[in-house]
Amino acid sequence: MEKKVLIIIVLLIISTVLAIGLFYQSVTNENSMTEESEKHDHAAEMAEGYYFCPMHPDVIDQEAGSCPMCDMDLVFVEGEHNHDEEGEYVCPMHPDVLETSPGNCPVCGMKLIEKEV
């Protein structure tokens, strides 16, 4: 009987330690994602210009390179990217993720929804 009680106590301690560890990890991940999104100033970056893929206009970058979908060279456009002309789609879980066409969130994979004005 004492052996069963000892096993139950050990299992409860292990479960508690695991639960605390998982909780700490989830809180740490949320804080780091919030800090990254606060540092990112989308409007300031787009003021000088941006690169986009002619075949996939939703692929936008700050540096020259190639499109991850079709491997075409990205084309430079001067000035700020205007989302209002095309419409905006936002991730329900990550409101800092804005796209110009429907698709999936690059952070969590959820379906983007049209942003309400």
VEXDREN-237491 format. One record per residue (C-alpha): residue in one letter; x negated, y, z negated; residue number from 1. Coordinates in steps of 0.05 Angstrom, whole numbers, plus 5000, padded with zeros to 4 digits. Layout:
# residues N
+----+------+------+------+-----+
: aa :    x :    y :    z :   i :
+----+------+------+------+-----+
:  a :    X :    Y :    Z : NUM :
...
+----+------+------+------+-----+
# end
This chain:
# residues 117
+----+------+------+------+-----+
: aa :    x :    y :    z :   i :
+----+------+------+------+-----+
:  m : 5000 : 5000 : 5000 :   1 :
:  e : 4944 : 5049 : 4982 :   2 :
:  k : 4910 : 5033 : 5048 :   3 :
:  k : 4972 : 5055 : 5087 :   4 :
:  v : 4977 : 5120 : 5048 :   5 :
:  l : 4903 : 5134 : 5061 :   6 :
:  i : 4912 : 5121 : 5136 :   7 :
:  i : 4972 : 5167 : 5138 :   8 :
:  i : 4934 : 5223 : 5102 :   9 :
:  v : 4875 : 5216 : 5149 :  10 :
:  l : 4921 : 5218 : 5210 :  11 :
:  l : 4956 : 5280 : 5183 :  12 :
:  i : 4889 : 5316 : 5173 :  13 :
:  i : 4866 : 5298 : 5243 :  14 :
:  s : 4932 : 5321 : 5273 :  15 :
:  t : 4929 : 5387 : 5235 :  16 :
:  v : 4857 : 5401 : 5258 :  17 :
:  l : 4876 : 5386 : 5331 :  18 :
:  a : 4938 : 5430 : 5327 :  19 :
:  i : 4898 : 5488 : 5298 :  20 :
:  g : 4845 : 5479 : 5353 :  21 :
:  l : 4896 : 5479 : 5409 :  22 :
:  f : 4930 : 5541 : 5380 :  23 :
:  y : 4864 : 5578 : 5374 :  24 :
:  q : 4846 : 5559 : 5446 :  25 :
:  s : 4913 : 5585 : 5474 :  26 :
:  v : 4907 : 5650 : 5436 :  27 :
:  t : 4835 : 5660 : 5460 :  28 :
:  n : 4855 : 5647 : 5533 :  29 :
:  e : 4913 : 5697 : 5529 :  30 :
:  n : 4867 : 5751 : 5499 :  31 :
:  s : 4813 : 5742 : 5552 :  32 :
:  m : 4865 : 5745 : 5609 :  33 :
:  t : 4894 : 5808 : 5579 :  34 :
:  e : 4826 : 5841 : 5574 :  35 :
:  e : 4809 : 5823 : 5646 :  36 :
:  s : 4875 : 5852 : 5672 :  37 :
:  e : 4864 : 5916 : 5632 :  38 :
:  k : 4795 : 5926 : 5662 :  39 :
:  h : 4821 : 5917 : 5733 :  40 :
:  d : 4841 : 5983 : 5765 :  41 :
:  h : 4874 : 5963 : 5830 :  42 :
:  a : 4891 : 6034 : 5854 :  43 :
:  a : 4821 : 6061 : 5842 :  44 :
:  e : 4789 : 6004 : 5880 :  45 :
:  m : 4835 : 6012 : 5940 :  46 :
:  a : 4825 : 6088 : 5945 :  47 :
:  e : 4760 : 6083 : 5986 :  48 :
:  g : 4785 : 6027 : 6031 :  49 :
:  y : 4794 : 5952 : 6033 :  50 :
:  y : 4784 : 5891 : 6076 :  51 :
:  f : 4841 : 5847 : 6102 :  52 :
:  c : 4851 : 5788 : 6148 :  53 :
:  p : 4886 : 5805 : 6214 :  54 :
:  m : 4921 : 5737 : 6214 :  55 :
:  h : 4938 : 5737 : 6140 :  56 :
:  p : 4953 : 5809 : 6117 :  57 :
:  d : 4965 : 5785 : 6046 :  58 :
:  v : 4891 : 5768 : 6040 :  59 :
:  i : 4859 : 5832 : 6015 :  60 :
:  d : 4789 : 5841 : 5986 :  61 :
:  q : 4742 : 5897 : 5965 :  62 :
:  e : 4682 : 5866 : 5999 :  63 :
:  a : 4668 : 5843 : 6070 :  64 :
:  g : 4674 : 5768 : 6080 :  65 :
:  s : 4718 : 5717 : 6112 :  66 :
:  c : 4790 : 5696 : 6102 :  67 :
:  p : 4797 : 5635 : 6057 :  68 :
:  m : 4855 : 5610 : 6100 :  69 :
:  c : 4828 : 5616 : 6171 :  70 :
:  d : 4754 : 5636 : 6163 :  71 :
:  m : 4763 : 5698 : 6206 :  72 :
:  d : 4721 : 5760 : 6188 :  73 :
:  l : 4758 : 5809 : 6144 :  74 :
:  v : 4771 : 5878 : 6176 :  75 :
:  f : 4756 : 5943 : 6139 :  76 :
:  v : 4812 : 5995 : 6132 :  77 :
:  e : 4799 : 6064 : 6103 :  78 :
:  g : 4846 : 6093 : 6051 :  79 :
:  e : 4892 : 6063 : 5999 :  80 :
:  h : 4932 : 6001 : 6013 :  81 :
:  n : 5006 : 6020 : 6012 :  82 :
:  h : 5048 : 5964 : 5983 :  83 :
:  d : 5113 : 6002 : 5992 :  84 :
:  e : 5114 : 5993 : 6067 :  85 :
:  e : 5114 : 5917 : 6063 :  86 :
:  g : 5148 : 5903 : 5996 :  87 :
:  e : 5116 : 5876 : 5934 :  88 :
:  y : 5118 : 5807 : 5904 :  89 :
:  v : 5097 : 5796 : 5832 :  90 :
:  c : 5083 : 5736 : 5788 :  91 :
:  p : 5133 : 5729 : 5731 :  92 :
:  m : 5077 : 5707 : 5683 :  93 :
:  h : 5023 : 5755 : 5708 :  94 :
:  p : 5053 : 5823 : 5726 :  95 :
:  d : 4985 : 5849 : 5747 :  96 :
:  v : 4985 : 5801 : 5807 :  97 :
:  l : 5015 : 5839 : 5866 :  98 :
:  e : 5021 : 5811 : 5936 :  99 :
:  t : 5052 : 5838 : 6000 : 100 :
:  s : 5085 : 5774 : 6020 : 101 :
:  p : 5119 : 5715 : 5985 : 102 :
:  g : 5074 : 5660 : 5961 : 103 :
:  n : 5044 : 5631 : 5897 : 104 :
:  c : 5007 : 5665 : 5841 : 105 :
:  p : 4931 : 5654 : 5847 : 106 :
:  v : 4925 : 5650 : 5771 : 107 :
:  c : 4979 : 5600 : 5752 : 108 :
:  g : 5010 : 5576 : 5817 : 109 :
:  m : 5081 : 5600 : 5802 : 110 :
:  k : 5124 : 5625 : 5859 : 111 :
:  l : 5120 : 5701 : 5867 : 112 :
:  i : 5185 : 5740 : 5862 : 113 :
:  e : 5204 : 5805 : 5896 : 114 :
:  k : 5188 : 5865 : 5852 : 115 :
:  e : 5248 : 5906 : 5831 : 116 :
:  v : 5244 : 5981 : 5842 : 117 :
+----+------+------+------+-----+
# end
